[in-house]
Amino acid sequence: MLPEDTRARTSVFLGMTAIIASEPMRRLMDRVERAARSSASVLITGESGSGKEVVARAVHHFSPRSSRPWVDLSCAALPEHLLESELFGYDRGAFSGADHAKPGLFEMAHQGTLFLDEIGELDPKMQVKLLRVLDGVPYYRLGGVKKVTADVRIVAATNQDLERLVSEGRFRGDLFHRLSQLSLHVPPLRERVEDVAPLAWHILEQHDPEASFTSRALRLLESHRWPGNVRELRNVVMKAAVMNADLEIDAEHIPLAALRLSALDGGAPNGAVANGAGTNGAGANGASLDHMERRMIFDALAAAGGHQQQAAARLGISRRTLSRKLKIYEAERARAAV
């Protein structure tokens, strides 16, 4: 369970747990509660894996529609023809195999919230159809003869820059403005380091309530930049819990350790790496860790006699990742020689 000294706040929104400790996330949740009281459409932006769906569920949770349906759909999960039938439904005989009528997600979310994830992936034709419905225009089910009107609050999410897509002509400006009546941005995990340890504890408790982290393991987790955000953290913690035979998880038990362990052992006093001070005088966390990462890779290659597959196994990474790193180093060496 979460240590008693943590300042993390735990909330559950429609079955999803939110762990909130950092000031950026506390400010965001304050904005979520204010936005939820409105009936306006909400656009949630942020990197993949940062927690946009949790925020979307929180909007519904705090809204006057919380007792009404919550319906969600990934716009990237279905091709255009299936997406249309999912959103708007179809009547019997609308197409081959339609042997019964099916209500669309708009009907199912009547008086509730419809969450459209990955809205930036929406096909241009579907953008037009969606805009008309959002503007309150009644619509037909596929193959239907009776118009349908649905009272639905839209919450959408994307990891793309929709304003840039609008300027490039790849997303309709009118739809963008209709979706973004209110906007919420979820900061990436690297900008809210205070959330890393509480999140890691929560994930570990879900997998093994008896397990725990050492302080070195937590320092390692907090030193990583988490390009995959909370989703990456979840995978790393679960792997560590599965592969570790002991109940106490130390830094070397974490998949990141092969590339980052020397940053904790090799001369960054009092957690300097996690706080942004380098061990080689670089003064920047990224620069010092990159230097150590390079050293660890070449040490592993030497120990494996140049065999990349064996070296990758020693490092706890894929051969593809190792090959990509080596290509980067070779390109840097070639540039330096010019």
Secondary structure in CASP SS format (residue, H / E / C, confidence):
PFRMAT SS
TARGET T0000
AUTHOR 0000-0000-0000
METHOD secondary structure of the structure
MODEL  1
M C 1.00
L C 1.00
P C 1.00
E C 1.00
D C 1.00
T C 1.00
R C 1.00
A C 1.00
R E 1.00
T E 1.00
S E 1.00
V E 1.00
F E 1.00
L C 1.00
G C 1.00
M E 1.00
T E 1.00
A E 1.00
I E 1.00
I E 1.00
A C 1.00
S C 1.00
E H 1.00
P H 1.00
M H 1.00
R H 1.00
R H 1.00
L H 1.00
M H 1.00
D H 1.00
R H 1.00
V H 1.00
E H 1.00
R H 1.00
A H 1.00
A H 1.00
R C 1.00
S C 1.00
S C 1.00
A C 1.00
S C 1.00
V E 1.00
L E 1.00
I E 1.00
T E 1.00
G C 1.00
E C 1.00
S C 1.00
G C 1.00
S C 1.00
G C 1.00
K H 1.00
E H 1.00
V H 1.00
V H 1.00
A H 1.00
R H 1.00
A H 1.00
V H 1.00
H H 1.00
H H 1.00
F H 1.00
S C 1.00
P C 1.00
R C 1.00
S C 1.00
S C 1.00
R C 1.00
P C 1.00
W E 1.00
V E 1.00
D E 1.00
L E 1.00
S E 1.00
C C 1.00
A C 1.00
A C 1.00
L C 1.00
P C 1.00
E H 1.00
H H 1.00
L H 1.00
L H 1.00
E H 1.00
S H 1.00
E H 1.00
L H 1.00
F H 1.00
G E 1.00
Y E 1.00
D C 1.00
R C 1.00
G C 1.00
A C 1.00
F C 1.00
S C 1.00
G C 1.00
A C 1.00
D C 1.00
H C 1.00
A C 1.00
K E 1.00
P E 1.00
G C 1.00
L H 1.00
F H 1.00
E H 1.00
M H 1.00
A C 1.00
H C 1.00
Q C 1.00
G C 1.00
T E 1.00
L E 1.00
F E 1.00
L E 1.00
D E 1.00
E C 1.00
I H 1.00
G H 1.00
E H 1.00
L C 1.00
D C 1.00
P H 1.00
K H 1.00
M H 1.00
Q H 1.00
V H 1.00
K H 1.00
L H 1.00
L H 1.00
R H 1.00
V H 1.00
L H 1.00
D C 1.00
G C 1.00
V C 1.00
P C 1.00
Y E 1.00
Y E 1.00
R C 1.00
L E 1.00
G C 1.00
G C 1.00
V C 1.00
K C 1.00
K E 1.00
V E 1.00
T C 1.00
A C 1.00
D C 1.00
V C 1.00
R E 1.00
I E 1.00
V E 1.00
A E 1.00
A E 1.00
T E 1.00
N C 1.00
Q C 1.00
D C 1.00
L H 1.00
E H 1.00
R H 1.00
L H 1.00
V H 1.00
S H 1.00
E C 1.00
G C 1.00
R C 1.00
F C 1.00
R C 1.00
G H 1.00
D H 1.00
L H 1.00
F H 1.00
H H 1.00
R H 1.00
L H 1.00
S C 1.00
Q C 1.00
L E 1.00
S E 1.00
L E 1.00
H E 1.00
V C 1.00
P C 1.00
P C 1.00
L H 1.00
R H 1.00
E H 1.00
R C 1.00
V H 1.00
E H 1.00
D H 1.00
V H 1.00
A H 1.00
P H 1.00
L H 1.00
A H 1.00
W H 1.00
H H 1.00
I H 1.00
L H 1.00
E H 1.00
Q H 1.00
H H 1.00
D C 1.00
P C 1.00
E C 1.00
A C 1.00
S E 1.00
F E 1.00
T C 1.00
S H 1.00
R H 1.00
A H 1.00
L H 1.00
R H 1.00
L H 1.00
L H 1.00
E H 1.00
S H 1.00
H C 1.00
R C 1.00
W C 1.00
P C 1.00
G C 1.00
N H 1.00
V H 1.00
R H 1.00
E H 1.00
L H 1.00
R H 1.00
N H 1.00
V H 1.00
V H 1.00
M H 1.00
K H 1.00
A H 1.00
A H 1.00
V H 1.00
M H 1.00
N C 1.00
A C 1.00
D C 1.00
L C 1.00
E E 1.00
I E 1.00
D C 1.00
A H 1.00
E H 1.00
H H 1.00
I C 1.00
P C 1.00
L C 1.00
A H 1.00
A H 1.00
L H 1.00
R H 1.00
L H 1.00
S H 1.00
A H 1.00
L H 1.00
D H 1.00
G C 1.00
G C 1.00
A C 1.00
P H 1.00
N H 1.00
G H 1.00
A H 1.00
V H 1.00
A H 1.00
N H 1.00
G C 1.00
A C 1.00
G C 1.00
T C 1.00
N C 1.00
G C 1.00
A C 1.00
G C 1.00
A C 1.00
N H 1.00
G H 1.00
A H 1.00
S H 1.00
L H 1.00
D H 1.00
H H 1.00
M H 1.00
E H 1.00
R H 1.00
R H 1.00
M H 1.00
I H 1.00
F H 1.00
D H 1.00
A H 1.00
L H 1.00
A H 1.00
A H 1.00
A C 1.00
G C 1.00
G C 1.00
H C 1.00
Q H 1.00
Q H 1.00
Q H 1.00
A H 1.00
A H 1.00
A H 1.00
R H 1.00
L H 1.00
G C 1.00
I C 1.00
S C 1.00
R H 1.00
R H 1.00
T H 1.00
L H 1.00
S H 1.00
R H 1.00
K H 1.00
L H 1.00
K H 1.00
I H 1.00
Y H 1.00
E H 1.00
A H 1.00
E H 1.00
R H 1.00
A H 1.00
R H 1.00
A H 1.00
A H 1.00
V C 1.00
END
